[in-house]
Amino acid sequence: MKRTIKEHLYPLLLLAAAFLWGSTFVAQSIGSDHVGAFTFLAGRSLIAIVFLFPLNIVMDKERSSGLFFFRKEVLIAGLCCGIAVAFASAFQQFGVAYTTTAKAGFITSMYVVLVPVLSVFLGKRPSAGVWFCVAVSVVGMYLLCMKEGLYLSLGDGLVLISALFFTLHIMVCDHFVKKINGVMLSCMQFFFLAVFATVLMLVFEKPAAEDIKAAFPAMLYAGIFSSGLAYTFQIVGQKHVKPAVASLIMCTESVFSALSGWVVLGEGLTLRELAGCALMFAAVIISNFFK
C-alpha cells in the first residue's frame, strides 16, 4: 500500500513543481519592471532560505540545530547545484524582461531535449530518435522565436542559454539527490545563489528601496512557491521517479507558463507561434521515449 501511495505522490510533486515554475514566469515579468535581474534573484533566494530553513531544523534527525549546513558533503552539493541554478536563473531573469512569458516557458522546456544531448559528454550516446527530436525542436524554435529573418530576439537567446544551465542543474541534482536530503539540498543551493546574486546586485545594480518594495510581492511569490516549494518538489521527486517520466511531467511547465501569461498578462500567441509551441512540446514529449 505504501508503495502505491509513493507511486502517485512523487509524480504529483513534479507536476506541482511544473505548475509553480510556469506561473512564476508572470511574477518574474512583473518583477523585472521594477528591479534588475540580480536584485530579483537575491530577494527570491533569501525568501526561499527563510522559508526552507525551519523545515530543515524540524527534519534534522540528529537535532544539530542547523549544523548540517557545515557538513562537507552538504556544502559541496549545495555549491554545485547553486552555481548551476544561479547562472540558469540569472539568464532567465534577464531574458524574461525582453520576451513573453509563453515564449520563456517553452524555450526553458528545451532542457528536456538538451539533457540526453549533453549526456554525450558523460559517455552516453543518444539514439537516432533523440537527434530527430532535436531537429524538430529547432524547427519549432524557428517558428516561435524568429521574426523577419534568421535571428533570435535578445530575450529568446538569453532564455535559451538559461535552458542549457537548467540542463546542467538537472544533471547535477540527479548526482547528489541520492546522497543528500532533498529539502537540505534545496536550501543550500539557494544559500549560494543568494550570495552570488547579492554580490552582483551590489556591484551592478544598487536598487532603490522603493523599487524593491514595488517588486516585493513578485519576489515573495517566486521565493516561496518557485524557489522554496517547486525546486524542493523537483529534487524529492527526481529521487523516486524515473528520469524519462520526471522530464515528461516537468516539461508541462511550458503549458502552465503560456496559460499564466494569457490569464494574468493578457499575452497571446499567433498561429505561427502556436505551431512552434506545438512542435517544441511534441519534441520534448517524444524525446522521453528514446532516453
LINMOLIN-V540605 format. One record per backbone hydrogen bond with DSSP energy under -0.5 kcal/mol. CO is the residue of the C=O (numbers start at 1). NH is the residue of the N-H. E is the energy in kcal/mol with one decimal. If there is no record, write none. Layout:
co->CO nh->NH e->E
co->CO nh->NH e->E
This chain:
co->1 nh->5 e->-2.0
co->2 nh->6 e->-2.2
co->3 nh->7 e->-2.1
co->4 nh->8 e->-1.2
co->5 nh->9 e->-2.4
co->6 nh->10 e->-2.1
co->8 nh->12 e->-1.1
co->9 nh->13 e->-1.8
co->10 nh->14 e->-1.8
co->11 nh->15 e->-2.2
co->12 nh->16 e->-2.5
co->13 nh->17 e->-2.1
co->14 nh->18 e->-2.2
co->15 nh->19 e->-2.2
co->16 nh->20 e->-2.4
co->17 nh->21 e->-2.7
co->18 nh->22 e->-2.5
co->19 nh->23 e->-2.5
co->20 nh->24 e->-1.4
co->21 nh->25 e->-0.7
co->22 nh->25 e->-0.9
co->23 nh->26 e->-0.9
co->23 nh->27 e->-0.8
co->24 nh->28 e->-2.7
co->25 nh->29 e->-2.2
co->26 nh->30 e->-2.4
co->27 nh->31 e->-2.8
co->28 nh->32 e->-2.1
co->30 nh->33 e->-1.2
co->31 nh->34 e->-1.7
co->31 nh->35 e->-2.3
co->36 nh->40 e->-2.2
co->37 nh->41 e->-2.4
co->38 nh->42 e->-2.5
co->39 nh->43 e->-2.3
co->40 nh->44 e->-2.6
co->41 nh->45 e->-2.1
co->42 nh->46 e->-2.2
co->43 nh->47 e->-2.0
co->44 nh->48 e->-1.9
co->45 nh->49 e->-2.2
co->46 nh->50 e->-2.3
co->47 nh->51 e->-2.0
co->48 nh->52 e->-2.7
co->49 nh->53 e->-2.9
co->50 nh->54 e->-0.6
co->52 nh->56 e->-1.9
co->53 nh->57 e->-2.0
co->54 nh->58 e->-2.2
co->55 nh->59 e->-2.3
co->56 nh->60 e->-1.3
co->59 nh->61 e->-0.7
co->60 nh->63 e->-1.4
co->64 nh->67 e->-1.3
co->66 nh->69 e->-1.6
co->67 nh->70 e->-1.8
co->68 nh->71 e->-1.4
co->71 nh->75 e->-2.4
co->72 nh->76 e->-2.4
co->73 nh->77 e->-2.1
co->74 nh->78 e->-2.8
co->75 nh->79 e->-2.4
co->76 nh->80 e->-2.4
co->77 nh->81 e->-2.5
co->78 nh->82 e->-2.5
co->79 nh->83 e->-2.5
co->80 nh->84 e->-1.8
co->81 nh->85 e->-2.5
co->82 nh->86 e->-2.0
co->83 nh->87 e->-2.0
co->84 nh->88 e->-2.0
co->85 nh->89 e->-2.7
co->86 nh->90 e->-2.3
co->87 nh->91 e->-2.3
co->88 nh->92 e->-1.9
co->89 nh->93 e->-2.8
co->90 nh->94 e->-2.4
co->91 nh->95 e->-2.4
co->92 nh->96 e->-2.6
co->93 nh->97 e->-0.6
co->94 nh->97 e->-0.7
co->95 nh->98 e->-2.1
co->98 nh->155 e->-0.5
co->100 nh->104 e->-2.4
co->101 nh->105 e->-2.3
co->102 nh->106 e->-2.3
co->103 nh->107 e->-2.8
co->104 nh->108 e->-2.2
co->105 nh->109 e->-1.4
co->107 nh->110 e->-1.7
co->108 nh->111 e->-1.7
co->109 nh->112 e->-1.7
co->110 nh->113 e->-1.2
co->110 nh->114 e->-2.4
co->111 nh->115 e->-2.1
co->112 nh->116 e->-0.5
co->113 nh->117 e->-1.2
co->114 nh->118 e->-3.0
co->115 nh->119 e->-1.1
co->117 nh->120 e->-1.4
co->118 nh->121 e->-1.5
co->119 nh->122 e->-1.5
co->119 nh->124 e->-2.1
co->120 nh->123 e->-1.7
co->123 nh->125 e->-0.5
co->124 nh->126 e->-0.7
co->127 nh->131 e->-1.5
co->128 nh->132 e->-1.9
co->129 nh->133 e->-1.9
co->130 nh->134 e->-2.0
co->131 nh->135 e->-2.1
co->132 nh->136 e->-2.3
co->133 nh->137 e->-2.4
co->134 nh->138 e->-1.9
co->135 nh->139 e->-1.9
co->136 nh->140 e->-2.3
co->137 nh->141 e->-2.6
co->138 nh->142 e->-2.1
co->139 nh->143 e->-2.2
co->140 nh->144 e->-2.3
co->141 nh->145 e->-2.7
co->141 nh->146 e->-0.6
co->142 nh->146 e->-1.7
co->149 nh->151 e->-1.8
co->151 nh->147 e->-0.6
co->153 nh->157 e->-2.5
co->154 nh->158 e->-2.2
co->155 nh->159 e->-2.2
co->156 nh->160 e->-2.1
co->157 nh->161 e->-2.0
co->158 nh->162 e->-1.9
co->159 nh->163 e->-1.8
co->160 nh->164 e->-1.3
co->161 nh->165 e->-1.6
co->162 nh->166 e->-2.4
co->163 nh->167 e->-1.7
co->164 nh->168 e->-1.7
co->165 nh->169 e->-2.2
co->166 nh->170 e->-2.3
co->167 nh->171 e->-2.0
co->168 nh->172 e->-2.6
co->169 nh->173 e->-2.8
co->170 nh->174 e->-2.1
co->171 nh->175 e->-1.2
co->172 nh->176 e->-1.9
co->173 nh->177 e->-2.7
co->176 nh->179 e->-2.3
co->176 nh->180 e->-1.8
co->181 nh->185 e->-2.7
co->182 nh->186 e->-2.2
co->183 nh->187 e->-2.2
co->184 nh->188 e->-2.3
co->185 nh->189 e->-2.2
co->186 nh->190 e->-1.4
co->187 nh->191 e->-1.3
co->188 nh->192 e->-1.9
co->189 nh->193 e->-1.8
co->190 nh->194 e->-2.2
co->191 nh->195 e->-1.9
co->192 nh->196 e->-2.3
co->193 nh->197 e->-2.9
co->194 nh->198 e->-2.4
co->195 nh->199 e->-2.1
co->196 nh->200 e->-1.8
co->197 nh->201 e->-2.3
co->198 nh->202 e->-2.3
co->199 nh->203 e->-1.6
co->200 nh->204 e->-2.8
co->201 nh->205 e->-2.0
co->201 nh->206 e->-2.6
co->208 nh->212 e->-1.9
co->209 nh->213 e->-2.2
co->210 nh->214 e->-1.9
co->211 nh->215 e->-1.9
co->212 nh->216 e->-1.1
co->215 nh->219 e->-2.3
co->216 nh->220 e->-3.1
co->217 nh->221 e->-2.1
co->218 nh->222 e->-2.5
co->219 nh->223 e->-3.2
co->220 nh->224 e->-2.3
co->221 nh->225 e->-2.3
co->221 nh->226 e->-0.9
co->222 nh->226 e->-0.6
co->222 nh->227 e->-3.2
co->223 nh->228 e->-2.2
co->224 nh->229 e->-1.7
co->225 nh->230 e->-2.2
co->226 nh->231 e->-1.6
co->229 nh->233 e->-2.9
co->230 nh->234 e->-2.4
co->231 nh->235 e->-2.2
co->232 nh->236 e->-2.6
co->233 nh->237 e->-2.9
co->234 nh->238 e->-2.8
co->235 nh->239 e->-0.9
co->236 nh->240 e->-0.5
co->237 nh->240 e->-1.2
co->237 nh->241 e->-1.1
co->242 nh->246 e->-2.9
co->243 nh->247 e->-2.8
co->244 nh->248 e->-1.8
co->245 nh->249 e->-2.2
co->246 nh->250 e->-2.6
co->247 nh->251 e->-1.8
co->249 nh->252 e->-1.4
co->250 nh->253 e->-1.8
co->251 nh->254 e->-1.5
co->252 nh->256 e->-2.1
co->253 nh->257 e->-2.2
co->254 nh->258 e->-2.1
co->255 nh->259 e->-2.3
co->256 nh->260 e->-2.3
co->257 nh->261 e->-2.4
co->258 nh->262 e->-1.9
co->259 nh->263 e->-2.6
co->260 nh->264 e->-2.8
co->260 nh->265 e->-0.7
co->261 nh->265 e->-0.8
co->261 nh->266 e->-0.6
co->261 nh->267 e->-2.3
co->270 nh->274 e->-2.7
co->271 nh->275 e->-2.2
co->272 nh->276 e->-1.9
co->273 nh->277 e->-2.4
co->274 nh->278 e->-2.4
co->275 nh->279 e->-2.2
co->276 nh->280 e->-2.5
co->277 nh->281 e->-2.8
co->278 nh->282 e->-2.4
co->279 nh->283 e->-2.3
co->280 nh->284 e->-2.2
co->281 nh->285 e->-1.6
co->282 nh->286 e->-2.9
co->283 nh->287 e->-2.2
co->285 nh->288 e->-1.1
co->286 nh->289 e->-1.8
co->287 nh->290 e->-1.3
co->288 nh->291 e->-0.6
